[in-house]
Amino acid sequence: MLAVGRTLSLVAGAVTTLAVSLSAQTMSFEEYDPPSSLVVPAHRVTRAKYPFIDVHSHQSLGADYARLTREMDAMNMRTMVNLSGRSGEALATGVRNARSAAPGRFVFFANLQFAGIDDPQWGANAAAQLERDVKAGARGLKIFKNLGLDLKDGSGKRVPVDDPRLDPVWRKAGELGIPVLIHTAEPRQFFDPHDKNNERWLELKEFPRRARPPGEYPPWATIIAEQHRVFRKHPRTTFINAHLGWLGGDLAHLGALMDSLPNMYAEMGAVLAELGRQPRFARQFLTKYQDRVLFGKDAYQPVEYHTYFRVLETADEYFDYYRRRHAFWKMYGLELPDEVLKKIYYKNALRIIPGLDASAFPP
């Protein structure tokens, strides 16, 4: 009888083991997220080593400036650039409110209004409005990704990034001495087939509308080439290429562009994961182009800045990025030299964005 009981117990154990095994085999990729068992030195950085300027943020014009400044002080952010500044009276009101609530802490970039782009006078009118926006306090111009992707003119045709109707605006920005921070296209993987070879597979599964299928959009390379033609056509205008121009995973290509386009700068908003997985090459790149890269974050979540600080400042190995759908791989610290950090954190922004208060930053 005892033997029978032992046999039944063994069978039950085997069945349980099999059930667990089968459950593991049917677990989805989204569910598989094991904590690392690697034990290495860790330096979690919640405050930047130097005060910094975030050149890529988005806030409502009625933001809670008291709360924002407390959060900024905690992480050592001295200045936030709000790229959603809008235009006209909305921008002017936003500038006045921010200056009153927190002098010197918030900067606004104006935005274009594309309505009426078929009008032969649209370019001249848009340039004139940009000049008025700068007089009202705008310190730059932000171009959103709809240009080159979804923006259509009156005939229903896509408006390319290098559409000549925008030339008066690019020229006016150069004349006014303000930078143009421009977001063109999307990550290249959004234009690729959504299959097992796509690094953004998880993101496209979670957000299928982010895919850019060839039946609806031109190839990624076509849109990016349009942007580069704008930079070449307007050498007297300073452009800040958002998201490292989506070339964070091909820094040699980005470096070649830097060499050929002296009026092009870049910022690292939402693409830190690309730098953090290639620490040696990224360190070389940022050291070589230390005068051309600015700090940017994009979506504002204070705790996520800590990963930026850790990647840029420490030599830590194999730690998590803050959003798995962007990076299922681990991060490595670049341990940038102090002078490179200073340039990325604030010196480059102070040089190319007019009207910033430089007194709060170390030499």
N, C-alpha and C positions, 0 to 999 in steps of 0.2 A: 504493500500500500504506500509505503514511504517512497519507493522507487517511482511509482506512478505519479505521486505528487511532485517529485523532483522533475520528472519528465514534463509534466504539464507546466511547471514553472519555467523551465527552459524554453518550451515552445512559446509561452506568453512573452518571455523576454525577447525571443527572436522576432516575434510578430511586432512588438513595440519598436525594436531596432529597425526592422524593415519599414515600418510606417514613418519613422523619423527620417530614414534615408530617402524614402520616396518624397516626403515633404521637402527635403533639402533639394532634391532634383527638380522639383517643380517651382522652386522659389524664383521670383523674377529678378531681373537685373536691378530694378529700382529698389528692391528689398535688400539686396546684397550690399552691405556697407559695414564690414567688420572693423572694429577699432584696431589700430596698429599695436602689435606686440613689441615693436622696436623701442628700446630704451636709449635715448640719446640726450645730450644737454638741451635744455629748452629755456628760451628767454622770451617770455610773452611781453610785448611792448604795447602799453596802452596810451602812451603819450610820446609824440614825436620828439626826437632829439633836438630839433630846431623848430622855431615857429614856421608854419608853412601857409601857403596860399593854395587853396583848392580852386583850380581854374575851370572845373567842370561839375557844377551842381545845378539842381533844379528845385526852386522853392516857389510857393505861391506868393503873389504880391502882397498878401495880407498875412505873411508869416508871423509866428510868435517869436519875435526877435530876442526877448528876454530868455526864453528857453534855448534858442539856438546859440546865443553867446555863451551860456553856461556850458553847453555841450562842447562848443568849440574851445573854450578855455581848458576844459578837462583834457582834451587831446592835443592842445597846443596849436590849434588852427587859428591863425591871426585874421585871415581874410578869406571870405567865401565869394566866389564869382557865381552869381545867379544868371544862368544862360537863358532863363525863361522870362526875360524882361519885358517882352511884348514891344509896343511902340506907342507913339503919340501920348495922349494924356494918361493912359494907364501906366506907361513907363515913368512918366514924370511924377505921378503920384507915388508910385512904388519907391522911386529914388528918394523923394522927400521923406516918406515914412521911415525908411531905413536909416537915413542920415539923422533923423530926429531920435530914433530909438537906440541906435548903436553907431555913433559916428566912426567912420573909418573901417568898419568891419565887413561891410557888404558892398559889392560892386555888381552892376547890372550890364548885361549885353543886350542890345536891341535885337528884334526879330523882324524879318521881312514879311510883308503882306503881299501875296502873289495874286490876289484878286485883280482882274483886269490886265493880266500880263499880255494879252493880245493888242492892247492899246499901244500905238506907236510911241506914245509919250510915257509908257509905264516905267521904263528904265530911268528916265530923267526925274520923274516924280518920286520913284523909290529912293533915288540918290538924294534928292532934296529932303525927303522925310528922314533919311538916315542922318543927315547933317543937323536937322532939328532935334533928333533924338540924342545926338552927342552933346548938343548945347544944353539939353535937359538933364544930362548926367550920365548917359550911356558911355561905357569905356571900351566897347567892342561890338561886333556883330556876330550873332550865332545863326548858322544855317543848319536846319534840321534835315533829317534823312529823307523827307518826302521829295526833296529836289533830287532828281535822277532816278527815283523809284516810282512813286505813285502820283506825283504831281502831273496833271494834264493841262494843256492849254485849251482854248475854246474849240479847237478842231478835234479834241480827243486824243491828241498825240502826247506822248511822254515828253516832259521838258527835261532835256539832258543837263547835266551839271555845267557843261561849257556852252550853254545856249547864249548866243551873242546878246540877247535882250538883257542879260544881267551884267554885261560889261560896264555900264555906267556905275553900277553899285560897287563892283570891285575897285574901279578907279577911284571912286569917292572915298572908300575906306582908306586907300593909300594916301590920298590927299589929306585926309583928316588925321592920319597917323594912328589909326586904331587897328587892332588885329581882327581877323575874321576866323572864328573857330567853327570849323565845318565838319559835319558828320556826313560822310558819303557811304552809300551802300550798307552792307551788313557783313558779319563774318562770312568768309568764303564758303564755309561748310553749309550755310543756309541755301546756297545755290547748287550744291552738289546733291546727288541722289541720296535719299534718306534710307540708307542701308547699313550693313554691318561694317562698312569701311568709313563711315562718317563719324568723326570725333564728337560731333554735336547731336548724336542720335538721341540721347536721353532728353536733351532740351527740345528737340523737334517733336519728340513723342509727347512731352508735356505741353508744348505750345505749338501745335501743328501749323498755326497761321503764320509762324515766323519763317516757314519755308518759302523759297523764292523759285518756283518751278520755271523751267525755260519757256513754257507756253505763255507765261504771264509777264516775265521779266527778261531783260537782256542779260547776257553773261556777266558775272562779277567783274571780270577783267575789263569789259567794255565800260562799265560805270566808273571803275577806278581810273581808267585811262582818261576819261572825261575830266575828272578832278585834277589830274596831273597837268592836263593841257591848260586848265585855268591858272594854275600856279605859274606855269611857264609864260603864259600870255601877259600876266600882270606881275612882273618882277618887283615893282615898287610897293606892292601890297604885301603885308605880313599875314600869312595863313598859319593857323594852328590846326594840325590834322588830328581830329578826334580819334581816340582809341588806337593810337599808333598807326592810323591809316589801315587798320586790320592787317598789319604786317608784323605784329609781335611774334608770330611764328616763323617769320622769314626776315630776320634782322639784317642779313646781308643785303637783301633787296631794299629794305628801308634805309640802310646806310648809303647805298648807291643813290637813292633819291635825295637824301640829305646833301650828298656831294654835288648833285646836279641842280638842286633847287635851294639856293641859299636863303630864300624868303619863306621856306617851309619849316615850321617847328612841329612838334608832336606832343601829345599828352597821353597818359596811360590809363585813363578812365575805363574801368570794366575789362581790362586786358592784363591785369597783373598776373593772372594765372599763366600767361605765356612766358613772362619773364622769370617767374618762380620755378619753372621746370627746366631752365637752361642757365643755371647760375653763373657758370664761367663765361659763356659767350655773352650773356646779358650784361654782366659786369664790364666786360671789354667794350661792348657797344655803348653803354651809358657813360663810361669813362671817356671814350673817344668823342661822343656827341653830347658831352655834358652841358654845352652851351645851348642846346637845341631841344631839350626835353623838359616838360613841365609836369608838375604833380596834378593829377585829376582823379576823381573817384567816380563820378556820375551818380547813380542812385544813392541818396543820403541815408545811411544807416550807421550811426556812430561806432558801434562795435566792429563793423567790418573794416574800418580804417586800421584797426590793430594789426590785421594781416598785412596791410601795405607797409606799415612801419617795420614789422618783423622781417619781411622779405628784403626791404631796402637797407635796413640797418644792421641786422644780425648775420651770423654765420650758421644759424640753426639748420638742421637737416630734417627732411622727411616729415613735414607737418601739414595739416589740413588747410586747404583753401576754404572759404566760407560758403561757397555755393557749388554743390556737387555737379549740377547740370552743366556748369561751365568748366569744371575740372575734376575728373574722377581720378586724376593723378595727384601726387603730393608736391609740396612747395619746398624750396631750398633758399636760404638767405644769401643775398649778394654781398653783404658787408661792404657797402660802398664807402669810399674815403669821405671824410668830412666835407671837403671842398665840393665834391660831386653832389653830396646830399644837399648842401646849401644852395647850389645852383638849381637843382630840381625842385627843392622845397619852396624857394622864394626868389632867388636872384634873377633867374630867367624871366619870371613873370613881372618882376619890378622893372625889368629892362624894356619889355615890349608892350605892357599894358599901361597906358597913361593914367595919371591921377591917383596912383596907389600911394598910401602912406608908408614910406620907407623907414620912418623913424623907429618903428617897433621891431625892426629886424637887426640882427648883429651884422657887422661888416663882413 
